[in-house]
Amino acid sequence: MTHDLDGPAAAPAKAASGGFAPLRHQVFLVLWVATVLGNTGVFVRDVASAWIVAELTNSPATVALVQAAGFLPIFFLAIPAGVLSDIVDRRKLLIAIQVFLAGVSFTLMLLAATGTITVTAIVTLTFLGGVGAALMSPTWQSIVPELVPRAELKNAVALNSLGFNIARAIGPALGGVMLAALGASVTYGTDVATYLVVIAALVWWRRNPDADTALAERFTGAFRAGLRYARASRDLHVVLLRAALFFAFASNIWALLPLVARNLLGGGAGFYGLLLGAVGAGAVVGAVLLPRLRQRFDSDALLLGAALIAAVVMAGLSFGPPRWLAVLLLLVLGGGWIAALTTLNGVAQAILPNWVRGRGLAIYLTVFNGAMAAGSLAWGAVAHWAGVPAALQIGGAGLVLVGLVAARIRLPAGEADLTPSNHWPEPLLAEPVENDRGPVKIVVEYRVPLAERPAFLAALYGFCEQRRRDGAYAWWVAEDAADPERIVEWFMVESWAEHLRQHRRVSKADATLQAELDRFRHDPGDGHGGAEHFLVLDPPRSAKGDPEGQSGK
């Protein structure tokens, strides 16, 4: 399974001719075309699987289970995959994943050709496809800056989004037509062929090897650093909450659409593909219109508008409208869907610094796919007990309510300058320190008049978030009992290498905040800003077995 190179969504393409400038770079052009073909094959395969399950069973819960099976692995594996993409050769990893996914589709093709395909087989293989998608997504995101100059990165991201939605518009309709005319085995075989194209493009690409630096992160450390950042970032918490609420209810339409097409609208596989193709076409149109809409509406208004659009479409489909009207409703849904995806993903990218962007987006993917998977299962159960029309109406009403309430939790503006400031001086050392030495305690002393203490502490506690985001696993502030104007801040990092990485992670926005504190800092004039570094000592063997610390008696 392939993905749009910028994640679940991207900024829309610009109308200006410069928006197509990245296509002048041969490597980007080849991989972009291969990605469009690969995504088209994925949509062809997914339409076939969803429709075959709908024909094999009348259970809404089982149909929704196929949707959930594709999302659940991404929920569980996105974060480890984001870490993995930072520590291995990305080209080789992409090739290996494509070979694995081609094997999944090849197995589906064989089962369909021999007439032995079952619901259990489809769900199992869909789950395996989700495993590949989980490994693929953050890796695709990570290679984009390697393919184009930095000045053209935004245009490259926009083109990837456009390519993904071109595949979304073509793939479902093509899959429905092929399934109806040629059968399931040929439909699955088409997906296999697209994987071969992507593999050939990746083999052709000669990627520069990663530089192996002394401060390169290892898997477990990088994993902890990503989780630590996510735990400390309030802005990311807001984005994740808004995404979880929206997608948990919006998943209703995706989980139930095969049953809507078959039972409420009386259509076949071709019509189901047409509906999905309408979503993709609507997304392409929405991507073109979004730049103008962003000039008039902020992110919160766009997300609320997307929720209202999705709710209206759910309500409209619940009444079993004429097929032509259903196609129009899905066109509108595509525009709202791309608005929600690009808004949330764009804010997530804007608030994440480069050093943790892959892991931060992997966490976003975890929430996105977790909400979609849980929502699919829940709405399948609701449809089983209350019927598909009632489930659509309940989902639409819930989405409106959640959209109105969540709009009060404002999305972050994402305008802070997160480029590294490199303004921290190098630590003062008596002798070189091994990178794996730790933990490390950093102590900073301030001289704060009592009258200014409230304002100082407010700024310092705000800066605590930065310390924790960039590597600290513990943080404290205390006053000197003998001298209340002497304030000491200290924090702990797990190793000397992690503290040196912390130096590289401090952003220009953090430097601006720190400037408010620096006027209080006590600097002894050693050129190192008054920060002291302490390395934890291991106790001698004779003291390790003495819990009371009485080894000297």
N, C-alpha and C positions, 0 to 999 in steps of 0.2 A: 504494500500500500504506500502510495506517495502522498505528499501534502503540499499545500502552498508553502513557499519557502519562508514565510514570515510567521507561521503559526496558524491558529484557528481563524484569524482574520487579519487584515492589513488595512493601511490607509488606501483610499481609493485613488485610482489613476487620475493624473491631471490631464486636462484637455490640451495643454500646450505641447508643441512638438518635442520639447525637451524631455517630456515624460517617457519617451521611447529611446532616449539616448543609451541606456544600459544595453540595449539589444545590439549596439555596435561592437560590444565586446564578445568575441567568439565563444568563449567558455560559458558566459552567462546565457547567450542565445541558445547554445546547444542544450544546456541543462534546463533552461526554461521550456523549450519545446518538448523535451523528454518528460518534464514534470506535467505539462498539460496533457500529454498522451497517457501518462501513468495515472493521473487522476481521473481521466475519462474512463479508463479501464476499471478503476475501483468503483465508480458509479454504475457502470455496466454490471459488474459482479454483484454489488449490493442490491440493485433492483431485482436481479434474478433470485437471489437468496430470499429477500423479503416476500416476493410474490409466490415462490414455491412453498414457503412455510404457510402463507395464507391459504393456499390451495390444499395443503396437507392437513390443516387443522382449522377449526372454527373458533378456537380459543383466543380471545384478545390478549390474555396474559402471555400465551406462548408466542404470539406475533411480536409483542412488546419485548419478550425475552431476547429475540434476535438483536434488536436495537441495543439492549443493555449489554449483551455479550461483546459487542464491538467497543463499547465505552469503558467497561469495567477494567480491562487491563491497563488502559491509559490512566485511569484513576490511580491504580496501584503502582505503576511503573514509571510514570512521567518524571518524577523527581530523581530516582536513580538513573534514568536515561539522560536527564539533563546533566548530571554529574559525569556520566560516562562519556558524553560527547565532548567534554572538556579535557579528558585525560588520555584518549586514544586517537589514532589516526582516523579522522572523520570519513575520508574517502573509502577506506577499507571497511569501516563499520557500515556505511551506506550500502556498499556492494553486498556484504554478507546479509544484511536485512532484506534487500531486494530478492536475493536468491531464496531466502526462507519464505518470503511472501509469494513468490512465484510457485514454490512447492505447495503452498496452501491452495492456491487457485487451481493448480494442476490436479490435486487430489479431488477437488470439487468437480472438475471436468470429467475425471475418470468415473466417479460415482454417478454423475448424471448420464454418462454414455452407457453405463452398464445397468441403469435403472435401479440402482441400490441406494440412492440418496434418501436420507431420512431427516426428520426434524433434529434429532440428536446430533447427526453428523454436521448439519448446517450450523447449529449453535456452537458445537465444539470448534469447528474450523473458523467460524466468525470470531470466536474468542482468540484463537491463535493469530488471526489477522490483526486483532486489536493489540496483541502483544507486539507484533511487528510495528504497528502504527505508533505505539508508545515509545519504542526505541527510535523510530524514524523522525518524529516531529521535532524535538529539540535539536537534533543533528542538522536537519534541513535549515532550521532557523540560524544556526551558528555559521554556516558556510557563506551566507550572502555577503558579508563584508569582505570575503576573500575574492569575490568574483568581479567587483566593480570598485572604482575609486570612491573614496568617502563622500565626495561631493555629489555622487549619483546614487547614494544608498537609498534615499527616500523614494526616488523614482523606481529603483529596482524592487523595493518592497511593494510599491503600488502595482507594478507589472505582475508580480507574483500573485497578488490578490485578484487582478483581472484574469490571469490565466486560470486560477482555481475556479473562478465563477464561469469562465467559458466552458471548462470541463463539467461543471455542475449543470450548465444549460444543455450540453450535448449528451453527456453520458447517460442520464436516466432515460431520456427519450430513445436513444440508440439501444440501450439495454432492453427496454420494453418491446421495441420493434423486433430486435433479434430474438428475444425469448419467444415471442409469438410466432415468428416466421421460421426460425432455424432451430429452435430448441435450446435447452439449458446447456448442453455440452459445448456447443459452438459459442454460446454467450460467455461461458467461463473460459473457454480457450482464447477468446479475444483479450481477456484480462491477462492471461499468461503472456501473450504476445507483447503487450505493452510493457510488462516487466522486463522482457528481453531488450526492448529499446532503451529503457532507463539504465539497465546494467551496462549495455554497450556504451552509453554516454559517459557513465562514471568510470569505466575502464579507460576510455579515451582521455579523460581529464588527467593531466599531470599536475597534481597538487604539490605545492611546496611543503616539505615536512615541517612539523611543529618544532620550534626551538625548545630544547631541554634546559631550563634554567634551574639554578639552585633552589629557587623559591617556588618551583612548580608544585601545585597541590596534588595530593594523593586522594584516592576515592573517599576514604572514610573522613578525612579532614575536610575535603570539599563538601561532602554531604552535610556534615555538621555545620559548616560555615553557611551553607544555603539555608538550612532550617533556622539557624540562629538569626540570620538577617530577616527572614520572614516573620519570626516571632517578635522581633523588635520594631518592625516597620509599620507604623500606624496607617500610613497612606496605602500600603499594600493590603492591610486588613480591610479597609473600606472597599477597595476594588474587588477583593475576593468575596466579601459579603454581598455586594450588589450583584456580582456574577452568579453566585449560588442562588439567590432569590429569583433572579430573572429566569435562569435556565431550568430550574426545578419545575417551574410552571410552563415555560415555553416548550419543554420537551413533550408536552401533551400532544401537540400536532404531529410531531415526528413519529412518536410511538404508535399513533392510531391511524396515520395516513393510509397504510395499505388496506385497513378495514373500511375507511371512509370511501376509498376508490372502489372497492369490491362490493361492499354491502349497502352503503348509503347512496352511491352514485351509479352502481350497476356496471362498472367498467371492467375491462380486462387488463392484462399486463401492459399492453401498449398505452392504455389510458393512464395507468399508474405512472409509467415513465414520463408521459406528457406532463403530468402534474409536477413531478420533481424537476423536469426540465423548465417548467414555468417559474419555479422558485429560483433556479439558476439565472434565467433570463432577467427576472426581476432584480436579482442581486447585481447583475451587470449594470442595469439602468440605475439602480440605487447608488452604486459606486461612482458613477459619473456625476450624479446630482449632489452627492454628499459635500463636496467642497463648498458649494453655494449655501447649502443648509448650515454648515458650520460657521459661516459668516454671520448668520442670523440667530442661531441657537447654540447654547452651551451643551456640554456633554450630558448633563442631567436631563435637559429638555429632550435631547435626541433619544436617550434611553427610555424615557417615559413615552415618547411618541412611538417607539418600536414596540413597547409593551401594549399600548392601546391598539396598534395595527394588528398585532398577533391575536389579541383578544377578539377583535371584530371578525377576523378570518375564522377563528374557532367557532364563534357563534353562527356565522353564515354557513359554514359547512355542516353544522349540526342539524340543519333543517333540510339537508339533501337537495341542494339547489340544482338547476340545470347544469349540464357539464360545462358549457361555455362560461357560465358564471363562476363555476368552481376553478376553472383555469385562470380567470381574471383575479380571483381571490388569492390564488397561489402566487401570481405575479406580484401582487401587492405585498404578500408575506415575504417574498424574496427581498424586496426593498427594505422592509422593516428589519428583517433578520440581519442583513449585511450592515445596517446602521448600528444595531446592538453589538455585533461582533467587533466591528472596527472601532467603535467608541470604547468598549471595555479593554480590548487589546491595545489600542493606542495609548490609553491612560496608563495601563500596566507597563508598557515599554517606556513611557515618558518618566515614570517615577523610579525606574530601576537603573542603577549605574552599570557600566559595561562589565565590571568584574563579576557581577552576580546575575546578569541579565538572563542567561540561559537557564539558571536554576530558578530564578524568580518566575520566568514564563512557564517553566515546568510545573511549578506550584500552581500557577493560574490554570494550566491545562488540567491538573489534577482536580481542581475544584470544578472546572467546566465540565469535564467528563464524568466526574462523580455526580454532579447535579443532573446531568442528562441521563445517566444510568439509573440512578435512584428514582428520578422522575418517570422514566419509561416504565419501570416495574410498578410504581405506584399507580400510574394512570392506566396501565393494563389491568390491574386489579380492580380499579374503579369501574372501568368499562365492562369487566366481567360481571360485576354485581349490579351495576346500574344501567348498562347499555352504553354504546358508543356516543349517541347524541347527548345524553346526560353528562358523560365524562367530558366531552368537549365544552359544554356550557359551564360546568363547574370549573374547569381549567381556565376558561376565559375570564370568568368572574374573579377567580383568585388572582390571576395575572394583573387585572386592573387594580384590585385592592393593594396587592404587594407593590405594584409600580408607583402608586400614589404615596404609600407610606415610605417606601425606600427612597423616593426623590428628596425627602427631608435629610437623608444622609448624603451630604454633598460629596461628589467625586473630587479627588485632588486635582488641582490645576495642572500639575506636571510641568511647571515652568522653571523649576530650580536648575541651576547649572551643576550637573553631576560629574563633570570632567574632573580628573584628579588635580588637586591643587599643589601637591608635593611641597607643602610649606612646613612640614614638621622637620626639625633638624635631626641629623643622625644621632642615635644614642651615644652617650659617652661611655667608652669601654676601657677597662684596664688591659684586657686581652680579648682576642676573638672568641665568640660564643658559638657553639655548635647549634645548627638550626633546630634540631629536635630537642634541645634543652628546654625544660619547662616544668611546671607552669611559670609564668612571668607576672610579676606584680609591678604595675606602673603607678607611681605616686606623684601627684602634682599639688603644690602648696600655693595658697592664695592668702592675701592680706585684705580683709573686707571690713570697712567701718560698720559698726552695728546699725547705723541708720540706713545703710545700703544693702543690708543682708537680704531682705525679702526679694528685691529685684534680682540680686545676684543668684540666689537659690532658684528662683523661677527659671533664669537662663541656664543655670547649671543642670537642673533636672531635665530641661529640654535637650541639652547636649548629651545627656545620658543615653538617649535613644541612638545618637550617632555612635557612641562608644560600643553599644551592644550590637548594632547593625554591622559594624565593620570588624568585629572579632572578639569583643569582650564577653566572657560568660558570667561575670559577676562585677558589680559596681557598688561603691559606697561613697558617702561623704560624711565628714565628722568635724567637730570643732575641738580645739585644744581647751581642756578644762582649766588650765592656768592662764590662757590667753584667748578669750572668745573671738577675737578678731582674726585669729589664725585658723583658716579653714583648710582641711586636707581632703582631696579627692583621690581615690585609688580604684583601680580596676584590674581584673585578671584576664590574661589570655593563655591559651593552652600550650604555646610553645614560642620560642624565640623567632622562628620563621613566620609564625602567624602574626606576631607583633610587627615584623618588618613588612609583611603584606598589609597590615593595618596602616602603616605609613603611606603606602601607595594607594590606599582606598579612600582616603579623606578627600572629599570633593570641595570645589570652590564654594558651593553653598554652605558646607560645614565650616569652611574657613571664615566666612562672613559671620556666622553665629559665634564662632570661637573668638573672634575679635572683640566681642562684647565682654568676654571673660578675661581676656589677656591683660586688660588694664588693672586687674586685681592680682595677677599672678606674681608671686614672689620669685624673682629671677636673681640668683646669686652671681650672675655675670659670667657664667662659664660657657655661654654660647649655646646652651642646650635647653633654654627656656625653663629651667627649674624642674624639669621632669626627672624623676629618679627611677631606675629600673632595678628590680630585685629578682634574682633567680632562686627558686626554691631548692633547698639542699636536701638530699636524701639523708636520713638519720644513719649513724653508724650501726653496724650489725649488732653491737652490744646493747644498743638502745631500742632496737626494733621490738624486742620481746618484753619491754618494760612499760606497760600502759600508763603507769603513774608518773613516768618521767623521773624515777628515783635511781637510775642506773649509776649515779655517782656516789651512792652511800656505801 
